[in-house]
């Protein structure tokens, strides 16, 4: 892939590389770049560093807004060619730049961050100098911000790969140059990973390939663009969830023989954060309506994907009073596992499969909202942890169904190899 590069400071080497992926972020990228610069000069003054805007050829002058921002740290602009979009393509350019510059530590930070502080750079870089390869942030978020994370990404990563990483699609990460080189050698790369699937791909590859993973408290809530979890999900849902399912198929050998999940090492202090995250409003009636409409629209494919007993339990959910809906964690886990097995065998119908999951995701989100409505942020976190423990106990269901369902992709299962 051809890269468009502007290197006004003639950077050739850098020990620390901080990348800002963007598309049409001219209004916010200058402030993010300034704060990154403050963090680098305050905490890593003796290290050679560079700030890179990895962009999708934004037509709103993101490039000029970035390059004209006054910083002590050198800056570099890299863009995909015109017409090639996707966050994953930007991050791949960041991998390549980090490797070419010989970086020990690489950081990526969202261009739309409002609550970023100089300490975020410190917290994402320092563990790399303690020989960790991948640093995932922990920050306070509103209990209804990040429902894809809460209901799918976080539970499934800990169930499948045995490591509790609370924000596996955080958008902000630190990683070693060694891991960046490994990312560039991976063959598991597809259109979903080239876009919003990149975050969960990075987290999963780091865990599955045995790199040292840790988490770090950011010390402030993450504030960025948020929206009602019942609103139109756009392509993000398909790309993130599709990547999770695809990786589950590829890393079958990981989850079949993993035991219960374990916590990672954690840096920083989670206590003393008094700021409250920005509230997220949820339209519960819309969530229920989307589920009821989806049940009519996707019933035929649900009968192909979801086991009869699980389908019966879904049918029993209230369909008239939104505030009465509760979706048990064990049922939700089994439905997700039904979908993983179906994803393995329905290659030509995967877009339809992912679309059909959305109404069930909405009803699960509604159940979470109903249960945690009167809970504090901490109480909601404790509740989610218990839900994840219940989901972990259902892994036997996935293993049994995976082994008992004849594969349609022609690839022998591990069980067949062992039998032979």
N, C-alpha and C positions, 0 to 999 in steps of 0.2 A: 504494500500500500504506500503510495506516494504521500509524503508529509510536506506541508507548507511551513517553513520555519523562518522566524525573525529573531535574530540573536544580537541585539544592539550592544550588549556588554561583552560579546566575544567569549562566552563561557565555554570552557573545554573540560573542566573537571569540577566535581562538587561532591563533598562527603555527605551532605544532607540535601535532598531534593524535596521540595513541597510543591505538589501539583494541585491546580484548581480546575477540574473539569467544568465545561460550560457550554451553554447554547442560549444566546440572547439574554445575557446577565449583565448588561452594561451598567445598570443602575446599582448593582450590589457588589460587583467584583472588586471595585477599587477599595472599598472599606475592608473587605476580606483580605486583600493583598496587604494593606497597611498593617492590619493586626498580625498577620503572619510575619511580616517584616519585624514588627516589635518583638514578637516571640523569639525569632531567630537571633536578633541582636542582643536581647536581654539574657537568654539562656544558653546560646551557642555561639557567642561572639568570636571564639577562636576557631570555629569550624568553617570551612569553605561551604557556602550554601548557595542555592539558587531557587527562585520561585518561578514555576512554569505554569502558564495558562494553556491547558490542553483543551482546544476548542473545536467546535463543529462548523467553522467558517461562518460565525454568527453575522447576520446582516444588520444587526443593531449597533455595530461599532463596539462590541465587547473588547476586541483587540486593542483599539485606541484607548478605551477607558482603562484597560489593564496597563498598557505600556506607558501611559502618561502619568500613572500614579507614582508619586515620589517615594522611593524606598532606598535604604542603604544596601539592601541585598540585591544582587544582580537579578534581572528578570529575562525570561525567554518565552516566546510565543510559538506554539506548535498547533497546527490545525490539520484536520482531515480535509481532503479535497472537497470542492463544492459539490453538494448533492449527497455526500456520505455523512450521515448523522449517526448518533448513538453514543451513549455514555461509555459503553464498553470499548468502542473504537478510540475514544479519548484516553481511556485508562491504558489501553495497549500502547499508545504513543508514550504515555508516562513510564510504563515498564521499560520500553526501549531506551528512552532518554536516561533513566536512572542507571541502567546497565552501561550505556555508552559513557556516562560521566564517572563511572566507578563508584557510585554512591553506596555508602554503608546503610543509610537510613532513608526511606522514602515515605512521604506522607501525602495523603489525598484528603482535601477538605472541600465540602460543597460550596459552590459560588453564591448560594442564596442564604447563607447563614446570617442570622441577626445577632445571636447570642454568643458568638465566638469570642474568646479572650486569648491573649498571648500565651496563657498557660496551656491551652489546648495543644499548641505545637510542642511544648515541653513534655506533656503527658504522653503524647503519641510517639515521641522520638526516644526518650530516655530508656524505656524497656529494650529497645533495639541494641543499645550499648551494654545491656546486661544479657545479651545473647538470646533474646527472644526474636522470633521471626515475624510475628503477626500480632498487632495490637488492636483490639476492638474497644471502642469507647463505651463507657457506661455513663449515661446522663439521665437526669430526671425528665420524664416525658409525661404528658397528660395521659391518664389511663385509657383514653379513646384515641390517642394519636399513635399511629403505627399498628393498626389492627391486623394487617397482613403479617407483621412481625409477631404480634401477640398470639395469633390463632394458628399460624401456619409455619412461618420461618423459624421462630425460636423453638417451638415444641418439636418440630420434625428434625432440626439439626441435632438436638440433644438426644432424641430417641434413636436416630439413625447412626450418629457418629460418636455418641458417648461423652460429649463435652458440652458444658453449659455456657453458651455464649449469648448473652441477653440481647444484644443488638447485632445479629449477624448480617443485616442489610442496612447498617447505620449510614452508609454513604461517606463516612469519615474513618480512615484507617491509617495505621502506620505499619510498614513492612520492610524487611531487610532487602538489601541488594541481592542476596542469595535467593530469597523467595521470588523476587522479580525475575531472575533468570529462569527459575523453575516454571513460573507462569508462562514464559515465552516458549517453553518446550512442550507445553501441554497440547495434546491432540484434541482434547475435549473442548471444542470451541465452535459455536454455532450462531445463527442470527440473534437468538435470544440473549446470549452472553455478550454479543456486540452492543446490546442496548441496556435495558435495566436489569438484566440477569447477571450483570457483572459482579455486583456486591456479594450475592449469595454464592456465586461461583468462586470468588476469591476466598471466602471464608471456608467453603467446603474443601477446596483443593488444599488449603493450608492444613486442615485437620486430617484429611484422608491421606495425605502424603507424609504425615508424621512430623511436620514442622512445629516448633515450639510456639504455642498460642497463649496469649494472656489478655487480660482486660484492664482498662485504666479509667478511673473516675475523672470526668472532665471538670467537676466542680461547679457546674451551672447547667440549668435546663437547656435542652436543644430547642431553639426557636427558629423556625423557618416557615415556608409556606405549608399550611395545613388545611385540610378540608374535611367535611363530613364523610365518615367512612362508608356511608350508604350512597354517596354520590357516584357518578360514573367513574369507574376505575381506570378507564383508558387502557393502554397497552401494558402498563406496569404489571398488573395482575398476571396476565398471560406469560410475560417474560420471566418474572420472578418464580412463579409457581411451576411453570414449564421447566425452568432450569433445575429447580429442586427435584422434580420427578425424574428428569433425565439423568441427573447425577445419582439418584437413588438406584436407577437401573444399572449405571456403570459401576457403582461401588457396592454392588450386592455383597461382595465378600466382607465389607466392613460391618454392616448392620446385622448380618446373619450370625455373627460370632462376637458381637459386642455385649458387654454386661451393662449394668445400670450406669447412668451418666455420672460424671465427676465434675466438680467445679474447676475452673482454671485458676492460675495465680492472678491476683488482683493488685494493681498499684493504685496508690492514692487513698483518699478517705471519702467515704460516702456520707459521713455525718456532717452536720452543720450547714447543709445547703438549705437556706430558708426561702429562696426564690420559688415561687409557684409557676409551673409551666403554663403557657397560654391554654385557655380552655378550648375544648373541641365540642361543638354542638352536634348532637346526633338526632336525626329524624327517625324515631323508632317505627312510626307508621310506614314510612317508605321502605324500611328494611323488611318488614313483614309483607308488604305488598309485593316487593320484588321476589320474595320467596314463593308466595302463592302463585304469582304469574309464571315464575320459572318452573314450578312443579308441573303446571299444565304444558308449558312449552317443551320441557326436556324429559317428561316422564318416560318416554320410550327408551331413550338412551340411559336414563337412570336404571331401568330394569336390566340393562345389559351390564352395567358397571357395578352397581351396588348389590351386595348380597341380600336375599329376600328378608331375612330377619332385621337387618339394618334398615331396609326400606320400610318395613312395617313400623319400626320405631320412629322414623321420620314422619310417616303419615299420622302418627298420634300427636305430633306437636300442635299446639293451639294455632288456629288460622284466622281467628277473629279478634282476639284481644292481645295486642302486641306486648303489653306489660306482663303477661302471664307466661311468655315463652322462656323456657330453659332448655338448653341442649347439653346433655351429660357429656363429660370429657371422654368417657370410654366409647360412646357412640360416635363422637366426632373423630376420634382416632381411627376407628374401624372404617369409617367412610373414607377418610384420607388414604388408608391402606388399600381399600378397594380401588381407589383411583390410581394409586401407584402401579398396582398390578395391571390394571386396564391400560395405563399409559404405555407400559412395556409392550403390549400386544395390539395396540390400535394406532400404529404409526401414521396411517393415512387419515385418521379421524381425530388426531390430537387437538387441533383447534376447536372442534366441536366439544370434545371431552372437557377442555379447560373452561369453555363458556358455560357448560352445564354445571360446573362446580360452583360458579359464582352465587347462584341463589342459596345454596346450602351454606356457603361462607357467610352470606348476609344473615341467615337465621342464626348461625353460630355467634356472629357478632352481636346480634340482638340479645341473645341469651346472656352473653358476657356483660352487656350494658345493664340488663335487668338485675343481674346478680350483684354487680359492683356499684350500682347507682349511689348508694349511701356510704360507700367506703372511701376512706382516704387513699392517697396515692400508695402509701405503704401497705395498707390493708388489701388493696387491689393487687399489688405485687405478690403478697403472700398467697392470695387466692390463686393467682396464675401459677405460682410454683406448685401448689397442690394439684392443680389441673394437669400440669406437665408430668408430675409423678404418676398420676393415674394413666395418662397416655403412654408412658414408658412401659407400664405393666401389660399393655395390649400388643407389644411387639411380637409376641408369639402368634398372634392372629395374622400379621403380615407374613411371617416366615411360613406358617402352615399354608396360607392361601397361595403364596408365591410358588411353593414346592408342588402343590396339588393341582395348580392350573397349568395345563399344557401350554408351553411357549409357542407363540405364533411367529416369532422372529427367526426361528431356526438356530438359535444359539443355545447349546446345552447349558443347563443350570449347574451350579457347583455340586448339588446333590447327585446329579447324573454322573459327573466326573468321578465323584467318590465311589458311586456304585459300580462304575466300570473298573 
